[in-house]
Amino acid sequence: MATNQPDIDIAPLIEHALLIPTATPEQVQQWCEEAERYKFATVCLYPVHVRQAVELLHNKKPKVCTVIGFPSGATTSTVKLYEAQEAVENGAEELDVVINLGWLKTGKTKELHREIAEICAETGKIVKAILETALLTEAEKRLAAEICMDAGVAFLKTSTGWSTGATVADVKLLRELTRGNIGIKASGGIRSLEQALDLVMAGATRLGTSTGPDLIRQRDNLDKEVIGNR
């Protein structure tokens, strides 16, 4: 790896994701311990694990984030709102909500706006709208971003990770659209430090990945390499 990477501390940007269907309580504990050790922004996991994570991270730096309508976004608005409210009751501080892509593609913009706005208003928590950019045209990405920002989200998120992941081009587009007014979460397929830094340089303010500890180890090894070359 090249030693001329930008000097960016990515640890506070990382959302340590555990979004596999087979996740166990033991893995939840491991993820929470790693998030605290490296001072990541959040642990991001399924709603069923929120209560355990909240207990493990009580009075600690990382917040608990969960996913709503994940991964398809095709559940009803009533179900999404209930899921979000229950997650908040269980202690979740941040909600990553998958938008209804079918509504977006068929012009049901009022319904899409109403769904996201209601979750934002009723929970009062940080809401990140997952756009699943790999499945959208550029015009649809722009429209989705406009609707979600107007609905009150705090972040636009590129991907669930169940489709193609984050790209530098999509992050740059979202940076253009948000103009720094809200955050951008890049997620999906982030495996290398170089890739993570490229996304941050493109405008990402959060990084959703299950490989956070490995990215930190890559950073530490790079620092050692730089020192060794002096």
HELIX and SHEET records of a PDB file:
HELIX    1   1 ALA A   11  LEU A   13  5                                   3    
HELIX    2   2 PRO A   25  TYR A   38  1                                  14    
HELIX    3   3 PRO A   47  HIS A   49  5                                   3    
HELIX    4   4 VAL A   50  LEU A   56  1                                   7    
HELIX    5   5 SER A   77  GLU A   89  1                                  13    
HELIX    6   6 LEU A  101  LYS A  105  1                                   5    
HELIX    7   7 THR A  109  THR A  123  1                                  15    
HELIX    8   8 THR A  133  LEU A  135  5                                   3    
HELIX    9   9 GLU A  138  ALA A  151  1                                  14    
HELIX   10  10 VAL A  168  THR A  178  1                                  11    
HELIX   11  11 LEU A  193  ALA A  202  1                                  10    
HELIX   12  12 GLY A  212  GLY A  228  1                                  17    
SHEET    1   A 9 ILE A  14  LEU A  18  0                                        
SHEET    2   A 9 THR A  42  LEU A  45  1                                        
SHEET    3   A 9 LYS A  63  ILE A  68  1                                        
SHEET    4   A 9 GLU A  94  VAL A  98  1                                        
SHEET    5   A 9 ILE A 126  ILE A 130  1                                        
SHEET    6   A 9 PHE A 155  LYS A 157  1                                        
SHEET    7   A 9 GLY A 183  SER A 187  1                                        
SHEET    8   A 9 ARG A 206  THR A 209  1                                        
SHEET    9   A 9 ILE A  14  LEU A  18  1                                        
END                                                                             
